[in-house]
């Protein structure tokens, strides 16, 4: 990991502390998750399209029960960006 120092305002600090307490995650982990999500938004269209197709291929057919959850897909996307979610 690489150390970065950032400035946040008081409201962000309080919200971050509350979310860390609520989720049981560290403030650093929450910041890394937020950064990963923002970076994913900036991916080029081809990469986003590939992700959508991959998601569609994982969908069950009408006769199959779904074997994954939305949380599983979220965790997998974060793992691709090497984000510590805990």
N, C-alpha and C positions, 0 to 999 in steps of 0.2 A: 504494500500500500504506500501511497505517497501522501505526505501530510500537506494539507492546504488550510489556510486560515481565511475565514470569511467574516463579513460584517452582516448582521441581520438586525432588524429593528425590534423594539421591545415586544410588540404584538406577535411577531413571528417567533421570537424566543419563547414567549409564554405558550403559544400554540404548539410549538415543537416539544416543549417539556410535557404538556398535557398528552399529546399523542404518544410520546415515548412511554409515559406511564400507563396509558390505556392499552397499548399494544404489547408492552413488555420488550420493545426493541430499543436499541440505543439511539440516541439522537443522531450519531454518525451514520448508522444504518438507514435511518429515515431520510437523511439528506442524500445518501448515495442512491436510494430508490428513486427519489424525486429527480435527481440528475439523470439517472438512467432513463426514466420515462420521458424526460424532455429531450434527451439525445435521440431516443427512438422516434419522436415526432419529426425530427429533422432528417430521417433516412430518405434516400431517394425513392422515387415511385416504384422502381423495379424491385427493390428490397421489400418494400411494403406489400407489393403485389404477391411476391413469393411467400410472405408470411400469411397472407390471406388464403392463398391456395393450400398451403400446408395445413392451416386450420380447417379448411373445408374437407380435406382428405381425412382428417381425424374424426369427422362427424360420423355418428352411427347411421346405418341405413334404417329404414322404417321398422325393420324387424329386430334390430339390435339395440340393446340398452346402451346408453352412453357410459363409457368407462372412465371418463375424465371430468374434472370440474373446472370451472372458470379460474379458480385459484391455482390449479395445476398448470394451466396455460400461462398465467401471469408469472408464476415462479420459473417456468421454463424460459420465458422471455428475459427475465432478469438474469438467469444463469448464463444466457448467451452473452450478456454484457459484464459478466463476472462481478455481480453486485451481491454483497453480503446482505441477505434479507433477515438475518437474526442478530 
